[in-house]
Amino acid sequence: MRVIAGTARGIPLKAVPGVQTRPTADKVKESIFNIIGPFFEGGTAIDLFAGSGGLAIEALSRGFDRAIFTDKNQKAVEVIQFNLAKSRFSEQAEVYRADAGQAIRAMAKKGIIADLLFLDPPYKKSGAYRLMETAAAAGILADGATVVCEHDSGSGLAAETEHFSRYRLAEYGGTAVSFYRLRQRGEE
């Protein structure tokens, strides 16, 4: 696992020990960024269920100004902090040890508004994908924000939700990635 492109290109990232987290494979991560970017000029990214932090670290490396990482696992938080220091992005990051729902509420209270949300919960927690609706309702996503959901190929996430339209579905063996865009306020 490494940073694929940008200012931190090639830096190896540490994985969370154990089997509770599932790091995004480098080929999947590269594909994700080829679809949504591949490079950016500023913005804020949020990584719910961050694990090792690889997705949002990649976003920082490719030009995002700021990233917020959340994970309720203490070992994951420690690995994220290690990887941020190694890639020299600690100053551009906030790391929360919290349940994703709690983190969304905390970000709403702080007035955080993100352009990109990574949602990669454990595949067994299919209900966690509703958190993108929670994030939209809490006002922490900018109009037109992108949400990247990594999930099991057979999970069948909806193409349309109350606030989002899926614009792309990519499959990589047993892993699938759904790309959603937050509709503009007032847009049908």
C-alpha positions in Angstrom: 0.0 0.0 0.0 1.4 3.3 -1.1 0.6 6.8 -2.2 0.0 6.5 -6.0 0.5 10.1 -7.3 1.1 13.7 -6.4 3.5 15.3 -3.9 3.8 12.2 -1.7 4.0 9.8 -4.6 5.6 6.4 -3.8 5.6 6.8 0.0 4.6 3.4 1.6 1.7 3.5 4.0 1.3 1.3 7.1 -1.8 -0.9 7.3 -3.9 -1.3 10.4 -2.9 -4.6 12.0 -5.5 -7.4 12.3 -8.6 -8.1 10.1 -11.0 -5.4 11.3 -10.0 -3.1 8.4 -9.7 -3.7 4.7 -7.3 -1.4 3.0 -8.3 -0.2 -0.5 -6.1 -2.0 -3.0 -3.6 0.3 -4.9 -5.2 -0.6 -8.3 -8.7 0.3 -7.0 -7.4 3.5 -5.4 -5.7 4.5 -8.7 -8.9 3.9 -10.6 -11.0 5.9 -8.1 -8.7 8.9 -8.6 -8.6 8.6 -12.3 -12.4 8.8 -12.2 -12.8 11.7 -9.8 -9.7 13.7 -10.6 -7.1 12.8 -11.0 -5.6 16.0 -9.5 -7.3 18.8 -7.6 -6.9 22.5 -6.7 -7.9 22.7 -3.1 -10.9 21.6 -1.2 -11.7 19.5 1.8 -12.1 15.7 1.9 -13.7 13.6 4.6 -12.8 9.9 5.1 -15.3 8.1 7.2 -14.2 4.6 8.3 -10.7 5.8 7.4 -8.8 2.7 8.4 -5.2 3.5 7.4 -6.2 6.8 5.9 -4.9 5.9 2.4 -7.8 7.4 0.4 -7.8 10.9 2.0 -3.9 10.9 2.1 -4.1 10.3 -1.6 -6.5 13.2 -2.0 -4.0 15.4 -0.1 -1.2 14.3 -2.2 -3.2 15.1 -5.3 -4.0 18.7 -4.3 -6.7 18.8 -1.6 -6.0 21.5 1.0 -7.5 19.6 4.0 -8.7 16.2 5.0 -10.7 14.9 8.0 -10.3 11.3 9.0 -12.6 9.4 11.3 -12.4 5.9 12.7 -13.6 4.5 16.0 -10.7 2.0 16.2 -7.8 3.3 18.3 -5.2 1.3 16.4 -6.6 2.8 13.1 -6.3 6.3 14.5 -2.7 5.6 15.5 -1.9 4.3 12.0 -3.6 7.3 10.3 -1.4 9.7 12.4 1.7 7.7 11.6 0.9 7.7 7.8 0.1 11.4 7.9 3.4 12.2 9.6 5.3 9.9 7.1 3.6 11.6 4.1 4.1 15.1 5.7 0.3 16.0 5.8 -0.2 16.2 9.5 -0.7 20.0 9.4 -3.5 19.6 6.8 -5.4 16.9 8.6 -7.8 16.4 11.5 -8.2 12.9 12.9 -11.2 11.9 15.0 -11.6 8.7 17.0 -15.4 8.5 16.8 -18.3 6.6 15.4 -19.0 8.0 11.9 -22.4 9.4 12.9 -20.9 11.2 15.9 -18.1 12.6 13.7 -20.7 14.0 11.2 -22.5 15.8 14.0 -19.2 17.2 15.3 -18.2 18.4 11.8 -21.7 20.0 11.4 -21.2 21.9 14.7 -17.8 23.1 13.5 -19.2 24.3 10.2 -17.1 22.0 8.1 -18.1 21.7 4.4 -16.4 19.1 2.2 -16.2 18.6 -1.5 -15.4 14.9 -1.3 -16.6 12.1 1.0 -15.0 8.7 1.1 -17.4 6.1 2.6 -15.8 2.7 3.0 -17.4 0.9 5.9 -16.9 -2.8 6.7 -18.9 -4.6 4.0 -21.1 -6.2 6.6 -22.4 -2.8 7.7 -24.5 -2.1 4.6 -26.7 0.3 6.5 -23.6 2.6 6.9 -24.0 3.8 3.3 -27.0 5.8 4.6 -24.4 8.0 6.2 -24.0 9.9 3.0 -27.7 11.0 3.4 -26.9 11.9 7.0 -23.9 14.0 5.9 -26.0 15.8 3.3 -28.8 16.5 5.8 -26.2 17.8 8.3 -24.9 20.3 5.8 -21.3 19.1 5.7 -21.2 18.6 2.0 -20.9 21.3 -0.6 -23.4 21.5 -3.5 -22.1 19.1 -6.2 -19.9 17.2 -3.7 -18.7 13.8 -4.7 -19.2 10.7 -2.5 -17.1 7.6 -3.2 -18.6 4.4 -1.7 -16.5 1.2 -1.8 -18.7 -1.8 -1.3 -19.2 -5.5 -2.0 -20.1 -6.1 -5.6 -23.3 -7.8 -4.7 -24.6 -5.2 -2.3 -26.7 -3.3 -4.9 -26.5 0.3 -3.6 -29.2 2.4 -5.0 -28.6 4.5 -8.1 -30.7 7.4 -6.8 -31.2 8.5 -3.2 -32.9 11.5 -1.7 -29.9 13.8 -2.2 -27.6 11.9 -4.5 -27.4 10.5 -8.1 -24.9 7.8 -8.9 -22.9 8.8 -12.0 -20.6 5.7 -12.2 -20.3 2.2 -10.9 -17.0 0.4 -11.3 -16.3 -3.2 -10.3 -13.0 -4.8 -9.5 -13.6 -8.5 -8.8 -15.6 -8.7 -5.5 -15.1 -5.0 -4.8 -17.3 -2.3 -6.4 -17.1 1.5 -6.1 -20.2 3.7 -6.5 -19.6 7.4 -7.4 -22.3 9.8 -6.3 -22.8 13.5 -6.8 -24.8 15.6 -4.4 -27.6 17.3 -6.3 -27.6 21.1 -6.2 -30.2 22.5 -3.7 -33.5 22.8 -5.6 -32.4 20.4 -8.3 -34.8 17.5 -9.0 
